Amino acid sequence: MSTPRLPDPAKLVIGVFTQDKDLFDPLATRLTEMFGLTDTISAWMAFDYTDYYEKEMGTPLFRRMMSFKTLVKQDQLADIKLKTNALEKTYGKIGHRTVNLDPGYLLLSRFVLATGKDFAHRISIGQGIYGDLTLLYKNGGFTTLPWTYPDYADKTMISYLLSVRNTYIHDLDTQ
């Protein structure tokens, strides 16, 4: 029989992608107000892995990633996704978004994204939100899965998430 124990707190990571780079600073301010101070913000990354968002958001699209100092409970991810969805709407224009926010969390062993879209490998985490196991950490690096989005499999993204993981290790040691 397994003995239940509380899960480790997680490092909150939020991806911001948009065509309008000028939206990043006000969004970063709002996200900081909502989730606390950031510890890492990535450089801009080109987002050219799919044309899925082009009709709604235009082209070219760019992504920046943010991680936050305050660790979160893993079971907060659905609430966080709903809050970021609401924030997307405040920046939207009639009938479409101008920004997409991808919240997720990082643990020593994995990176999980939140989504409102169900699929075979996604687990319900409540409130109509699903956890998407996006990357596994093993043998000193992140490993992609058959369903990992191409932008999260990119070496620049992997490098960023490895640096966030190193910060997370320090955070766990100082708790």
Buried (B, 14 or more C-beta within 10 A) or exposed (E): EEEEEEEBBBBBBBBBBBBEEEBBEEBBEBBBEBBBEBBBEBEEBEBEBEEEBBEEBEEEBBBBBBBBBEBBEBEBBBBBBBBBBEBBEEBBEEEEBBBBBBBBBBBEEBBBBBBEEEEEEBEEBEEEBBBBBBBBBEEEEBEBBEEBBEBBBBEBBBEBBBBBBEBBEEBBEEE
